Amino acid sequence: MNGQLGPDTIRIDGSYGEGGGQVLRTSLALSCVLGKPMEITNIRKARKSPGLRPQHRTAVLAAASITGAEVQGAELSSTALRFRPNRTSGGSYRFDVAEKQGSAGSVTLVLQTILLPLCFAEQPSMVMVNGGTHVPWSPSFHYLHSIVVPLLSGLGARIELSLTSWGWYPIGNGQVSARITPSTALRPLTLIDRGGLVRVTGISAVSNLPGHIATRQCDRAVSVLGMQGIDASIETLSATSLGKGSFLFLAAEFEHISAGFGSLGAIGKRAEEVADEACDGLLSHLRSKGALDPHLADQIVPWLAFCQGTSEFTTSRVTRHLLTNLWVLQQFMDVDVQVKGSEGEEGRVMIRPVGRNTV
């Protein structure tokens, strides 16, 4: 890439707001969809290990691969990146978070970067990603599969996900496949009222650990929710993986939307603590009137900028991730964004494209 930046280059300060990998991933996704070159500096500047970690580098390389982009700065620990995409092309792709350095980096965060542009490609795509499928500080496969993808389907996106093997920290080596059929247009989202609670389902999973851990997670969650008058149906299972781990995931199905809450086991963390964390997230959401759970709210906003019309939704909690993603949107696109509610509180978000944000 030429060392000189053109006037059309979008410049992003990676330390803004939440200041983590989300700024990078959203910037890459928007750059790919819009075909706009971008430069991002101060990548993960405030983190304990600043710059690109394996999952972030893989996201950059994945975005470059699907667009034939010219890239500068795609090295581990790099805090600055220049990215000039060409046209997004569908096809068959395979990415491995641990390709350059052993890592259980998140598979779902890599997919988060490329699903949006691939939905607007001219050809369908099949993507396989190896890495961590259920790891800290990222959406689990089950959250993406059961909560995010169904909402995107309602907008008109056509994505199918499958889990071949689970990947836990620190080994990773899980595998997820995604099939993406291009969409010609996305419908706007209007979701103010989530409706009544229909049911709560879930899974309690372990890999290469005693089965009683999954049973205890399940029993504790059923008990805690039962005391609140919620009859939860939770399946226990032994998950195929090279590593060890435990996980509890709860899906709350409302009349108009679903919300998801999960918790991971760790060395020294009792099964009951895992269950309590997931239950606390669900019960906190139920105490609010917001339609979208906090994680779904921030993950959906890049998609809403490309809907054909105004989108509006409520959320049980306005997060810094959400506010940061909205800021990134406005650096790339001419959109009217309104947020009612302070960070940490219930909120209402409106996104209205006002310019020619063509795909």
N, C-alpha and C positions, 0 to 999 in steps of 0.2 A: 504494500500500500504506500502510496506517496506520502511523504512526511508532512506535507501541507494539508491542513483541513479546509474543506470547502465551506462556503457560506450556508450550505444546506445541512451541515452536520449538527445533530442534536447533542448538546453538551450536558452531561448529568453529573452532579456531585453525589457520589456513592455514600457519603456520610450523612446525607439528609435524613431526617426523621428517624425511622427504625434503624437505618444505617447498616443493614446486614445484606445477606445474599438476595433478598427479595427485590431490592432496587435493581440489581444486576439482571435477575431473571425477567422481570417485567420489562425492563429496557430492551433486552434482547428480543423478547417476543414481539414487542411493538415495532422494533426496528425491522424485523423479518416481515411482518404483515404489511407494513407501510412502504418497505423498500427504502427507508431513510438511514443514512449512515449515522453513527453515533460514537461519541467518545465519553467514557465514564472514568472518573478519577476517584481517589479515596475509597477504593473498594474495600468494604468491611474494615474501615480504618480503626474503629474503636474496639474491635474484637480482640480476644486474647491472641489469636493467630491471624493477623490482618491479611488481606489479599485473598487470592483464589486458593481454595482448598480443592481436593479432588472432585467433589460433586459440582463445584462451581465451574471448574475448568471443563468438566465433561459437558455441562450445560452450554458453555461457549462453543465447544467443538461440535456439539449436536446442532446448535443453531447455525454454525458455519457450514456444516455438512448439508443441511436441507436447503440452504440458499446459495451455496457456492461462494460464500463471503470471503473477502480479504480481511485478515485479522492481524493485529499487532498486540502483543502483551498477553497472549494466552498461555502463560507459564504459571506453575504453582507459586504462590505467594505474591504474584503480580498485583499491584494496587491500581493499575491503569490499563485501560483497554480501548483499542480503536477497532470498530467493527463496521464494515461496509458490505451490506448484503446485495446479492442479485435476486433474481426471482425465486420464490419458494417452489421446490419441486417435490411432488409425492414420490413414493417408491418404497423400497425395502431398506431399512436401516437397522444397525446394531451398535449399541454403545455400552461401554463397560467402565463404571466409575473407578474401578481398581486397575485400569489398564496401565497407568504410569506409576502408581503408588498404591500399595495395599490400603483399602479403605472400605468402610461400610457406609459410604456416602449415599444419600437418599436417591432412590430411583424415581420417586414421585416428584421430586423437585426438578429433576432433569425433564421429565414429561411435562411438568408445569410450564417449562420454557418453550416447548416445541408444539404442543397440541394445538394452540390457537393458530399459529401460521399454517400448520398442515391442514387444518379444517378449511382453509381458503386456497389450498393448492388445486391445480387442475386435475391431478390424478390421485387415486386412493393411496394410502400408505400403510405399511406394516412395520412397526417399530418394536424392537426387543432391547430392553435395558437390564443390565446386570448390576447389582449393588445391594444396598440396604432397602428392604421393603417395609420394615417395622423398626424404626430407629428414632432416637430422641430428636426434638426440635424440627420435626417435619411431619407432613400428613402421612398417615399409614396408607398402605394399599387399600385397605378396607374403607377408609374414609373417602378416598378418591373414587373408588368403585361404587360405593353405596350412597354417597351423599352428593359429591360434586358432579359426576357424570350424569345421574338422573336429572339434575337441574339443567345442565347443559343440553340434554336431550329435549327438554321442554322449550328451549330457545331455538332448536333446530340443528344443533351439532350432532353428528353421528360418530360416536366413539364407543368401541368395545374393548374392555380390559380383561386380561386373564392373568392369574398368578400360577406360575409353574413351581417355584420353590421360594420359601421364606428366607429373608436375609436379616440377621440380627447384628447388633453391635457386639464385638468389634470385627467379626469375620466378614459379614455381608454375604456376598455371593448368592443373593436371591435373584430371581428372574421374573420380570413382568413383560407381557406383550400387550401392545396396543394396536388396534385396527381402526384407522381413521378414514371415513368416507367424506369427501369434500361437500361443503355446504354452499349453496348459492347466496343465502341470506340468513340472518339471525333475527328472530322475533324479540322485541323488547320484553323486559321483565317488569311486571307489576305485582308486588307481593307485600302487602301491608299487614294482612291478617293471616296468621299461620293456620287458623282453625283449631278445632279441638284435638286433643291427643287421641290417636286411634290405637296405637300399640307401641310397646318397647320390646325390641328383640336384640340379640347380641351373640357374641362368641367369646369364649374363654379358651385361649390356646396356649400350648407349651410345645417347645421343641427340645428333645433330649434332656428333659427334666421329669421328675416323678409326676405321675398323673394327678396326684392329690392336690398339686398346686393349682391346676386348672379347675378342679372341683371346688377348692376353697374360694378361689376368685369368684366363681359362679355363685356359690351359696351365699357369700357375703353380699354381692350385688343384689341378688334376689331378696335377701333379708332387708337391706337398707331401703331399697325401692318399695318393698312391700309395706314397710312402716309408713310410707307416704301414700299408700293406697294404690301403688302402681304394680300391676301383675306383669313382671318381665319374663320373657321366654329366652333363655340363654343356652346356647349349645356349647359343650366342651369338645375340644378336639386336640389331637396330636399332629402338629404341623411338620411337614418334611423340610429339613434344613440341615446344613453342615454345622451350624452353631447352636448355641443354647439361648433360650429366651422364653419370656411369657408375656401375654398381652390380653387385655380385656377391652372389648369394643361394644358400645351401646348405641343403637340406632333408634331414635325416637321419631315415629311416623305420625305426623299431624295430617289434618285434612288436606292441606295445600302444599306442604313442604316436609322434608325430613331433616333432622339434625343429628350429628354424630359426635361421640365423646369417647376417647380412648385413653388408656394408660399402659405403660410398659413396666415390666418387672426389672429389677436390678439386683446386684449382689447386696445382700443385707436388707433388702426391701421385702417385707412380708406380703404374702398374697392378699391379705385383707387390706393393706395399704393401696395396692394396685386397684382393687375394687372400689375403695373409698374415693380415690382420685377421679375415676371415671364417673361415679355416681354424683360426686360434687359438681362436676361440670354440667351434667344433665339437669340436676335439681336447680342449679343457678339459672340455667336457661329457662326452666319452667316457671321460675319466680318472675320472669320478665314477660313482656307481651311481644317482644321482637320476633319476627318471622325467621330470619336467617341466624344461625349460630355465628359466633364471632369469627371463626376460621373461614366459613363459607363466604361471609361478606367480603373479606379482603381478596379471596381467590377468584371471585366472580367478576369483580369490577373491570378488569381488562377486556373481558368479553363484551360487557355491556356497552362499551364505547363503540362497538361495531354493529350494534343492533339498529334496525331501521325504525327508530323512534325513541321516545323518552322512556327510560327505565327508572323505577322507584321501588325501594324496599325498606323495610325496617329490620333492625338487628338488635339482638339482646345486649350487645356491648360494642361500642366504637373503640377499636384498637388502634395503636400506633401503626401497625401493619396496614390497616385499612387506609388511614390518613396518608401514609407514605405512598401507597399504590395509587391513590387518587392524584397525588402531587405528580408522580411520574407520568400518569396519563396526560396531564395538562402540559407537560414539557414537550410531548410528542404530537398532541392533537388539539384541535379547536373544539373543546367540549365545555359545556356549562355544568359545573359540579356544585351541588349544594348539600351540606351536611348539617342536620339539626341534632344536637346532642353533643356533649363534651366527651373527651376521651375517658374511657372507663364506665360510661353510662350508656343506657339505651339510646338508640339513635335512628334517624331516618335519612336515607341517602337518595339523591336524585342525580341522574346522569343523562345529559341531553347533548347529542352531537349537534354542533351548529355550523361546522365548516364542511369542506369537501374532503372528508377522511376516507378516501377511496382505498380499496383493497386491490 
